[in-house]
Amino acid sequence: MIKVSSALAIGGLLVVLVGCQSVNTAPANSNTASRSTAPDAFAGTSAAPSAAAPSEEKKPTLSQALAEAPVDDPSLKPLAQKYAQAEAALKAHPNDPNVKKAYVNAAYNYAHAIEYVSDKLEPMIKYRAALLLYRKALAVDPTNAPSEREKDQIEAIYRTMPGGIPQE
């Protein structure tokens, strides 16, 4: 049985996806369009490049999307810094349970803010970055239910789209 919050979150993602069906009207050489805003940008596929934009960029990897998130939305920088600190601590003390817990919390909190709080990120960046962070949290703590739930939700939506689930 799907919980109401999960159903609402899935519905919200679908609304975002439907919203991605609009066509980008920015000129091909516009400085405001740094990446492809193809109608199916979240789907993992892109429309055929037009003659006006032959150098359309490829879809970012999950790591590239994560690096781009705090650039596109500066309000995410404090969470990005907390995550980076937790990641450094985990590298220094990989067996410390408190460090592991802090890392998982930092990864989840950052991913959640990217996915649900930021309104400045393109869906292609938002969902790829969040997916990577949820996976990283689960790599350290495979029993982390919130990260598992969110990862599964994003992957379920990607499964329904051409190109499938991005791996990296």
Disulfide bonds with the S-S distance in Angstrom:
none
